[in-house]
Amino acid sequence: MSRQDKLLTVPEVLEELGGVSRRTFYRWRELGRAPACIRLPNDELRVWRSDLLAWLDSRREVA
């Protein structure tokens, strides 16, 4: 995590993922396949941008 890292809201994460639905994102969480999330005291979820990028890199497939 760097100084320029940012906590993203779920809608921001969905937008970064090209419009994945909220339902799909929460299903991925149930299956343990979503990026690491932080639950705030108000029960909202956040994702560090660096964690999202690392998660995307881990999903990369070699052709």
PDB file of N, CA, C and O in Angstrom:
ATOM      1  N   MET A   1       0.848  -1.171   0.000  1.00  0.00           N
ATOM      2  CA  MET A   1       0.000   0.000   0.000  1.00  0.00           C
ATOM      3  C   MET A   1       0.898   1.239   0.000  1.00  0.00           C
ATOM      4  O   MET A   1       1.839   1.326   0.789  1.00  0.00           O
ATOM      5  N   SER A   2       0.612   2.179  -0.868  1.00  0.00           N
ATOM      6  CA  SER A   2       1.412   3.396  -0.956  1.00  0.00           C
ATOM      7  C   SER A   2       0.552   4.604  -0.593  1.00  0.00           C
ATOM      8  O   SER A   2      -0.658   4.502  -0.389  1.00  0.00           O
ATOM      9  N   ARG A   3       1.213   5.730  -0.522  1.00  0.00           N
ATOM     10  CA  ARG A   3       0.478   6.962  -0.201  1.00  0.00           C
ATOM     11  C   ARG A   3      -0.590   7.263  -1.240  1.00  0.00           C
ATOM     12  O   ARG A   3      -1.590   7.913  -0.935  1.00  0.00           O
ATOM     13  N   GLN A   4      -0.383   6.794  -2.465  1.00  0.00           N
ATOM     14  CA  GLN A   4      -1.342   7.083  -3.516  1.00  0.00           C
ATOM     15  C   GLN A   4      -2.414   6.005  -3.628  1.00  0.00           C
ATOM     16  O   GLN A   4      -3.303   6.090  -4.475  1.00  0.00           O
ATOM     17  N   ASP A   5      -2.324   4.998  -2.774  1.00  0.00           N
ATOM     18  CA  ASP A   5      -3.346   3.959  -2.753  1.00  0.00           C
ATOM     19  C   ASP A   5      -4.651   4.596  -2.280  1.00  0.00           C
ATOM     20  O   ASP A   5      -4.638   5.602  -1.570  1.00  0.00           O
ATOM     21  N   LYS A   6      -5.753   4.014  -2.670  1.00  0.00           N
ATOM     22  CA  LYS A   6      -7.053   4.591  -2.328  1.00  0.00           C
ATOM     23  C   LYS A   6      -8.018   3.478  -1.954  1.00  0.00           C
ATOM     24  O   LYS A   6      -8.005   2.402  -2.552  1.00  0.00           O
ATOM     25  N   LEU A   7      -8.848   3.747  -0.965  1.00  0.00           N
ATOM     26  CA  LEU A   7      -9.920   2.820  -0.626  1.00  0.00           C
ATOM     27  C   LEU A   7     -11.071   3.053  -1.591  1.00  0.00           C
ATOM     28  O   LEU A   7     -11.593   4.164  -1.691  1.00  0.00           O
ATOM     29  N   LEU A   8     -11.463   2.006  -2.296  1.00  0.00           N
ATOM     30  CA  LEU A   8     -12.552   2.092  -3.267  1.00  0.00           C
ATOM     31  C   LEU A   8     -13.851   1.584  -2.650  1.00  0.00           C
ATOM     32  O   LEU A   8     -13.845   0.636  -1.865  1.00  0.00           O
ATOM     33  N   THR A   9     -14.951   2.215  -3.008  1.00  0.00           N
ATOM     34  CA  THR A   9     -16.265   1.720  -2.609  1.00  0.00           C
ATOM     35  C   THR A   9     -16.634   0.558  -3.532  1.00  0.00           C
ATOM     36  O   THR A   9     -15.999   0.361  -4.568  1.00  0.00           O
ATOM     37  N   VAL A  10     -17.644  -0.199  -3.163  1.00  0.00           N
ATOM     38  CA  VAL A  10     -18.090  -1.302  -4.017  1.00  0.00           C
ATOM     39  C   VAL A  10     -18.504  -0.789  -5.397  1.00  0.00           C
ATOM     40  O   VAL A  10     -18.098  -1.391  -6.391  1.00  0.00           O
ATOM     41  N   PRO A  11     -19.293   0.298  -5.520  1.00  0.00           N
ATOM     42  CA  PRO A  11     -19.629   0.787  -6.857  1.00  0.00           C
ATOM     43  C   PRO A  11     -18.382   1.160  -7.680  1.00  0.00           C
ATOM     44  O   PRO A  11     -18.357   0.941  -8.891  1.00  0.00           O
ATOM     45  N   GLU A  12     -17.363   1.712  -7.037  1.00  0.00           N
ATOM     46  CA  GLU A  12     -16.132   2.045  -7.753  1.00  0.00           C
ATOM     47  C   GLU A  12     -15.422   0.783  -8.237  1.00  0.00           C
ATOM     48  O   GLU A  12     -14.898   0.748  -9.350  1.00  0.00           O
ATOM     49  N   VAL A  13     -15.409  -0.251  -7.398  1.00  0.00           N
ATOM     50  CA  VAL A  13     -14.799  -1.528  -7.787  1.00  0.00           C
ATOM     51  C   VAL A  13     -15.550  -2.117  -8.980  1.00  0.00           C
ATOM     52  O   VAL A  13     -14.934  -2.579  -9.940  1.00  0.00           O
ATOM     53  N   LEU A  14     -16.876  -2.098  -8.917  1.00  0.00           N
ATOM     54  CA  LEU A  14     -17.685  -2.645 -10.007  1.00  0.00           C
ATOM     55  C   LEU A  14     -17.410  -1.908 -11.307  1.00  0.00           C
ATOM     56  O   LEU A  14     -17.344  -2.521 -12.372  1.00  0.00           O
ATOM     57  N   GLU A  15     -17.252  -0.592 -11.222  1.00  0.00           N
ATOM     58  CA  GLU A  15     -16.941   0.196 -12.413  1.00  0.00           C
ATOM     59  C   GLU A  15     -15.556  -0.167 -12.948  1.00  0.00           C
ATOM     60  O   GLU A  15     -15.374  -0.315 -14.157  1.00  0.00           O
ATOM     61  N   GLU A  16     -14.580  -0.310 -12.048  1.00  0.00           N
ATOM     62  CA  GLU A  16     -13.219  -0.699 -12.455  1.00  0.00           C
ATOM     63  C   GLU A  16     -13.236  -2.056 -13.155  1.00  0.00           C
ATOM     64  O   GLU A  16     -12.426  -2.305 -14.049  1.00  0.00           O
ATOM     65  N   LEU A  17     -14.144  -2.921 -12.759  1.00  0.00           N
ATOM     66  CA  LEU A  17     -14.225  -4.260 -13.335  1.00  0.00           C
ATOM     67  C   LEU A  17     -15.070  -4.289 -14.607  1.00  0.00           C
ATOM     68  O   LEU A  17     -15.403  -5.361 -15.112  1.00  0.00           O
ATOM     69  N   GLY A  18     -15.409  -3.132 -15.114  1.00  0.00           N
ATOM     70  CA  GLY A  18     -16.120  -3.061 -16.384  1.00  0.00           C
ATOM     71  C   GLY A  18     -17.615  -3.254 -16.274  1.00  0.00           C
ATOM     72  O   GLY A  18     -18.259  -3.676 -17.235  1.00  0.00           O
ATOM     73  N   GLY A  19     -18.177  -2.951 -15.112  1.00  0.00           N
ATOM     74  CA  GLY A  19     -19.621  -3.032 -14.969  1.00  0.00           C
ATOM     75  C   GLY A  19     -20.139  -4.358 -14.439  1.00  0.00           C
ATOM     76  O   GLY A  19     -21.287  -4.722 -14.693  1.00  0.00           O
ATOM     77  N   VAL A  20     -19.296  -5.087 -13.699  1.00  0.00           N
ATOM     78  CA  VAL A  20     -19.765  -6.315 -13.044  1.00  0.00           C
ATOM     79  C   VAL A  20     -20.923  -5.944 -12.116  1.00  0.00           C
ATOM     80  O   VAL A  20     -20.897  -4.887 -11.487  1.00  0.00           O
ATOM     81  N   SER A  21     -21.922  -6.793 -12.029  1.00  0.00           N
ATOM     82  CA  SER A  21     -23.081  -6.473 -11.187  1.00  0.00           C
ATOM     83  C   SER A  21     -22.742  -6.641  -9.705  1.00  0.00           C
ATOM     84  O   SER A  21     -21.852  -7.400  -9.325  1.00  0.00           O
ATOM     85  N   ARG A  22     -23.489  -5.901  -8.889  1.00  0.00           N
ATOM     86  CA  ARG A  22     -23.331  -5.982  -7.435  1.00  0.00           C
ATOM     87  C   ARG A  22     -23.583  -7.415  -6.971  1.00  0.00           C
ATOM     88  O   ARG A  22     -22.859  -7.941  -6.126  1.00  0.00           O
ATOM     89  N   ARG A  23     -24.595  -8.026  -7.521  1.00  0.00           N
ATOM     90  CA  ARG A  23     -24.944  -9.406  -7.153  1.00  0.00           C
ATOM     91  C   ARG A  23     -23.778 -10.357  -7.440  1.00  0.00           C
ATOM     92  O   ARG A  23     -23.447 -11.207  -6.614  1.00  0.00           O
ATOM     93  N   THR A  24     -23.162 -10.210  -8.610  1.00  0.00           N
ATOM     94  CA  THR A  24     -22.021 -11.061  -8.968  1.00  0.00           C
ATOM     95  C   THR A  24     -20.873 -10.847  -7.998  1.00  0.00           C
ATOM     96  O   THR A  24     -20.250 -11.809  -7.548  1.00  0.00           O
ATOM     97  N   PHE A  25     -20.586  -9.582  -7.669  1.00  0.00           N
ATOM     98  CA  PHE A  25     -19.499  -9.284  -6.736  1.00  0.00           C
ATOM     99  C   PHE A  25     -19.744  -9.960  -5.393  1.00  0.00           C
ATOM    100  O   PHE A  25     -18.828 -10.573  -4.845  1.00  0.00           O
ATOM    101  N   TYR A  26     -20.954  -9.865  -4.850  1.00  0.00           N
ATOM    102  CA  TYR A  26     -21.237 -10.477  -3.546  1.00  0.00           C
ATOM    103  C   TYR A  26     -21.236 -12.005  -3.639  1.00  0.00           C
ATOM    104  O   TYR A  26     -20.911 -12.683  -2.664  1.00  0.00           O
ATOM    105  N   ARG A  27     -21.590 -12.537  -4.781  1.00  0.00           N
ATOM    106  CA  ARG A  27     -21.493 -13.990  -4.990  1.00  0.00           C
ATOM    107  C   ARG A  27     -20.033 -14.421  -4.964  1.00  0.00           C
ATOM    108  O   ARG A  27     -19.689 -15.427  -4.345  1.00  0.00           O
ATOM    109  N   TRP A  28     -19.177 -13.658  -5.637  1.00  0.00           N
ATOM    110  CA  TRP A  28     -17.744 -13.948  -5.590  1.00  0.00           C
ATOM    111  C   TRP A  28     -17.250 -13.939  -4.150  1.00  0.00           C
ATOM    112  O   TRP A  28     -16.434 -14.780  -3.771  1.00  0.00           O
ATOM    113  N   ARG A  29     -17.738 -12.991  -3.340  1.00  0.00           N
ATOM    114  CA  ARG A  29     -17.334 -12.935  -1.921  1.00  0.00           C
ATOM    115  C   ARG A  29     -17.763 -14.202  -1.197  1.00  0.00           C
ATOM    116  O   ARG A  29     -16.991 -14.766  -0.422  1.00  0.00           O
ATOM    117  N   GLU A  30     -18.993 -14.654  -1.443  1.00  0.00           N
ATOM    118  CA  GLU A  30     -19.485 -15.890  -0.815  1.00  0.00           C
ATOM    119  C   GLU A  30     -18.601 -17.075  -1.176  1.00  0.00           C
ATOM    120  O   GLU A  30     -18.365 -17.955  -0.348  1.00  0.00           O
ATOM    121  N   LEU A  31     -18.117 -17.097  -2.408  1.00  0.00           N
ATOM    122  CA  LEU A  31     -17.301 -18.203  -2.901  1.00  0.00           C
ATOM    123  C   LEU A  31     -15.820 -18.033  -2.571  1.00  0.00           C
ATOM    124  O   LEU A  31     -15.014 -18.913  -2.877  1.00  0.00           O
ATOM    125  N   GLY A  32     -15.452 -16.909  -1.947  1.00  0.00           N
ATOM    126  CA  GLY A  32     -14.055 -16.656  -1.623  1.00  0.00           C
ATOM    127  C   GLY A  32     -13.217 -16.299  -2.838  1.00  0.00           C
ATOM    128  O   GLY A  32     -12.006 -16.519  -2.838  1.00  0.00           O
ATOM    129  N   ARG A  33     -13.843 -15.749  -3.875  1.00  0.00           N
ATOM    130  CA  ARG A  33     -13.145 -15.433  -5.122  1.00  0.00           C
ATOM    131  C   ARG A  33     -13.031 -13.936  -5.393  1.00  0.00           C
ATOM    132  O   ARG A  33     -12.535 -13.540  -6.447  1.00  0.00           O
ATOM    133  N   ALA A  34     -13.474 -13.115  -4.477  1.00  0.00           N
ATOM    134  CA  ALA A  34     -13.432 -11.662  -4.656  1.00  0.00           C
ATOM    135  C   ALA A  34     -12.122 -11.104  -4.098  1.00  0.00           C
ATOM    136  O   ALA A  34     -11.429 -11.779  -3.338  1.00  0.00           O
ATOM    137  N   PRO A  35     -11.789  -9.875  -4.478  1.00  0.00           N
ATOM    138  CA  PRO A  35     -10.602  -9.254  -3.883  1.00  0.00           C
ATOM    139  C   PRO A  35     -10.819  -9.041  -2.386  1.00  0.00           C
ATOM    140  O   PRO A  35     -11.954  -8.981  -1.912  1.00  0.00           O
ATOM    141  N   ALA A  36      -9.717  -8.928  -1.656  1.00  0.00           N
ATOM    142  CA  ALA A  36      -9.787  -8.698  -0.208  1.00  0.00           C
ATOM    143  C   ALA A  36     -10.538  -7.400   0.071  1.00  0.00           C
ATOM    144  O   ALA A  36     -10.295  -6.377  -0.570  1.00  0.00           O
ATOM    145  N   CYS A  37     -11.450  -7.457   1.034  1.00  0.00           N
ATOM    146  CA  CYS A  37     -12.265  -6.298   1.398  1.00  0.00           C
ATOM    147  C   CYS A  37     -12.022  -5.914   2.847  1.00  0.00           C
ATOM    148  O   CYS A  37     -11.593  -6.730   3.663  1.00  0.00           O
ATOM    149  N   ILE A  38     -12.300  -4.678   3.142  1.00  0.00           N
ATOM    150  CA  ILE A  38     -12.264  -4.158   4.510  1.00  0.00           C
ATOM    151  C   ILE A  38     -13.686  -3.778   4.873  1.00  0.00           C
ATOM    152  O   ILE A  38     -14.350  -3.057   4.128  1.00  0.00           O
ATOM    153  N   ARG A  39     -14.159  -4.264   6.019  1.00  0.00           N
ATOM    154  CA  ARG A  39     -15.502  -3.890   6.479  1.00  0.00           C
ATOM    155  C   ARG A  39     -15.345  -2.762   7.491  1.00  0.00           C
ATOM    156  O   ARG A  39     -14.706  -2.930   8.530  1.00  0.00           O
ATOM    157  N   LEU A  40     -15.928  -1.626   7.179  1.00  0.00           N
ATOM    158  CA  LEU A  40     -15.878  -0.470   8.063  1.00  0.00           C
ATOM    159  C   LEU A  40     -16.878  -0.635   9.209  1.00  0.00           C
ATOM    160  O   LEU A  40     -17.774  -1.476   9.128  1.00  0.00           O
ATOM    161  N   PRO A  41     -16.734   0.161  10.278  1.00  0.00           N
ATOM    162  CA  PRO A  41     -17.657   0.061  11.409  1.00  0.00           C
ATOM    163  C   PRO A  41     -19.130   0.264  11.033  1.00  0.00           C
ATOM    164  O   PRO A  41     -20.017  -0.216  11.738  1.00  0.00           O
ATOM    165  N   ASN A  42     -19.395   0.973   9.925  1.00  0.00           N
ATOM    166  CA  ASN A  42     -20.782   1.178   9.492  1.00  0.00           C
ATOM    167  C   ASN A  42     -21.252   0.051   8.570  1.00  0.00           C
ATOM    168  O   ASN A  42     -22.300   0.160   7.934  1.00  0.00           O
ATOM    169  N   ASP A  43     -20.466  -1.041   8.499  1.00  0.00           N
ATOM    170  CA  ASP A  43     -20.753  -2.241   7.703  1.00  0.00           C
ATOM    171  C   ASP A  43     -20.564  -2.060   6.201  1.00  0.00           C
ATOM    172  O   ASP A  43     -20.882  -2.972   5.438  1.00  0.00           O
ATOM    173  N   GLU A  44     -20.059  -0.915   5.753  1.00  0.00           N
ATOM    174  CA  GLU A  44     -19.763  -0.756   4.336  1.00  0.00           C
ATOM    175  C   GLU A  44     -18.429  -1.426   4.015  1.00  0.00           C
ATOM    176  O   GLU A  44     -17.541  -1.513   4.863  1.00  0.00           O
ATOM    177  N   LEU A  45     -18.307  -1.897   2.777  1.00  0.00           N
ATOM    178  CA  LEU A  45     -17.074  -2.541   2.331  1.00  0.00           C
ATOM    179  C   LEU A  45     -16.225  -1.560   1.543  1.00  0.00           C
ATOM    180  O   LEU A  45     -16.737  -0.685   0.845  1.00  0.00           O
ATOM    181  N   ARG A  46     -14.915  -1.725   1.671  1.00  0.00           N
ATOM    182  CA  ARG A  46     -13.957  -0.972   0.875  1.00  0.00           C
ATOM    183  C   ARG A  46     -12.876  -1.932   0.397  1.00  0.00           C
ATOM    184  O   ARG A  46     -12.611  -2.955   1.028  1.00  0.00           O
ATOM    185  N   VAL A  47     -12.261  -1.589  -0.724  1.00  0.00           N
ATOM    186  CA  VAL A  47     -11.173  -2.391  -1.287  1.00  0.00           C
ATOM    187  C   VAL A  47     -10.027  -1.446  -1.609  1.00  0.00           C
ATOM    188  O   VAL A  47     -10.220  -0.444  -2.297  1.00  0.00           O
ATOM    189  N   TRP A  48      -8.824  -1.761  -1.109  1.00  0.00           N
ATOM    190  CA  TRP A  48      -7.662  -0.967  -1.497  1.00  0.00           C
ATOM    191  C   TRP A  48      -7.439  -1.172  -2.985  1.00  0.00           C
ATOM    192  O   TRP A  48      -7.485  -2.302  -3.471  1.00  0.00           O
ATOM    193  N   ARG A  49      -7.197  -0.088  -3.711  1.00  0.00           N
ATOM    194  CA  ARG A  49      -6.934  -0.191  -5.147  1.00  0.00           C
ATOM    195  C   ARG A  49      -5.780  -1.159  -5.415  1.00  0.00           C
ATOM    196  O   ARG A  49      -5.839  -1.932  -6.371  1.00  0.00           O
ATOM    197  N   SER A  50      -4.731  -1.128  -4.587  1.00  0.00           N
ATOM    198  CA  SER A  50      -3.588  -2.033  -4.768  1.00  0.00           C
ATOM    199  C   SER A  50      -4.016  -3.493  -4.622  1.00  0.00           C
ATOM    200  O   SER A  50      -3.506  -4.356  -5.337  1.00  0.00           O
ATOM    201  N   ASP A  51      -4.942  -3.780  -3.709  1.00  0.00           N
ATOM    202  CA  ASP A  51      -5.450  -5.154  -3.546  1.00  0.00           C
ATOM    203  C   ASP A  51      -6.261  -5.574  -4.766  1.00  0.00           C
ATOM    204  O   ASP A  51      -6.178  -6.722  -5.204  1.00  0.00           O
ATOM    205  N   LEU A  52      -7.047  -4.646  -5.315  1.00  0.00           N
ATOM    206  CA  LEU A  52      -7.831  -4.949  -6.512  1.00  0.00           C
ATOM    207  C   LEU A  52      -6.904  -5.269  -7.681  1.00  0.00           C
ATOM    208  O   LEU A  52      -7.131  -6.233  -8.413  1.00  0.00           O
ATOM    209  N   LEU A  53      -5.853  -4.455  -7.856  1.00  0.00           N
ATOM    210  CA  LEU A  53      -4.918  -4.682  -8.955  1.00  0.00           C
ATOM    211  C   LEU A  53      -4.163  -5.998  -8.778  1.00  0.00           C
ATOM    212  O   LEU A  53      -3.948  -6.724  -9.749  1.00  0.00           O
ATOM    213  N   ALA A  54      -3.759  -6.310  -7.542  1.00  0.00           N
ATOM    214  CA  ALA A  54      -3.069  -7.578  -7.275  1.00  0.00           C
ATOM    215  C   ALA A  54      -4.008  -8.754  -7.548  1.00  0.00           C
ATOM    216  O   ALA A  54      -3.592  -9.771  -8.103  1.00  0.00           O
ATOM    217  N   TRP A  55      -5.277  -8.611  -7.156  1.00  0.00           N
ATOM    218  CA  TRP A  55      -6.264  -9.661  -7.392  1.00  0.00           C
ATOM    219  C   TRP A  55      -6.456  -9.875  -8.896  1.00  0.00           C
ATOM    220  O   TRP A  55      -6.521 -11.012  -9.363  1.00  0.00           O
ATOM    221  N   LEU A  56      -6.544  -8.782  -9.644  1.00  0.00           N
ATOM    222  CA  LEU A  56      -6.696  -8.895 -11.104  1.00  0.00           C
ATOM    223  C   LEU A  56      -5.482  -9.594 -11.707  1.00  0.00           C
ATOM    224  O   LEU A  56      -5.634 -10.454 -12.574  1.00  0.00           O
ATOM    225  N   ASP A  57      -4.274  -9.236 -11.257  1.00  0.00           N
ATOM    226  CA  ASP A  57      -3.068  -9.900 -11.760  1.00  0.00           C
ATOM    227  C   ASP A  57      -3.090 -11.393 -11.462  1.00  0.00           C
ATOM    228  O   ASP A  57      -2.642 -12.198 -12.279  1.00  0.00           O
ATOM    229  N   SER A  58      -3.611 -11.764 -10.295  1.00  0.00           N
ATOM    230  CA  SER A  58      -3.654 -13.184  -9.922  1.00  0.00           C
ATOM    231  C   SER A  58      -4.660 -13.967 -10.759  1.00  0.00           C
ATOM    232  O   SER A  58      -4.590 -15.194 -10.833  1.00  0.00           O
ATOM    233  N   ARG A  59      -5.598 -13.253 -11.392  1.00  0.00           N
ATOM    234  CA  ARG A  59      -6.617 -13.902 -12.215  1.00  0.00           C
ATOM    235  C   ARG A  59      -6.170 -14.052 -13.668  1.00  0.00           C
ATOM    236  O   ARG A  59      -6.866 -14.667 -14.476  1.00  0.00           O
ATOM    237  N   ARG A  60      -5.020 -13.494 -13.993  1.00  0.00           N
ATOM    238  CA  ARG A  60      -4.521 -13.498 -15.372  1.00  0.00           C
ATOM    239  C   ARG A  60      -4.250 -14.920 -15.825  1.00  0.00           C
ATOM    240  O   ARG A  60      -3.698 -15.731 -15.082  1.00  0.00           O
ATOM    241  N   GLU A  61      -4.648 -15.210 -17.059  1.00  0.00           N
ATOM    242  CA  GLU A  61      -4.406 -16.521 -17.643  1.00  0.00           C
ATOM    243  C   GLU A  61      -3.432 -16.386 -18.811  1.00  0.00           C
ATOM    244  O   GLU A  61      -3.480 -15.417 -19.569  1.00  0.00           O
ATOM    245  N   VAL A  62      -2.564 -17.356 -18.938  1.00  0.00           N
ATOM    246  CA  VAL A  62      -1.615 -17.364 -20.052  1.00  0.00           C
ATOM    247  C   VAL A  62      -2.214 -18.199 -21.164  1.00  0.00           C
ATOM    248  O   VAL A  62      -2.660 -19.324 -20.941  1.00  0.00           O
ATOM    249  N   ALA A  63      -2.222 -17.641 -22.365  1.00  0.00           N
ATOM    250  CA  ALA A  63      -2.811 -18.348 -23.516  1.00  0.00           C
ATOM    251  C   ALA A  63      -1.867 -19.406 -24.054  1.00  0.00           C
ATOM    252  O   ALA A  63      -2.199 -20.096 -25.019  1.00  0.00           O
TER     253      ALA A  63
END
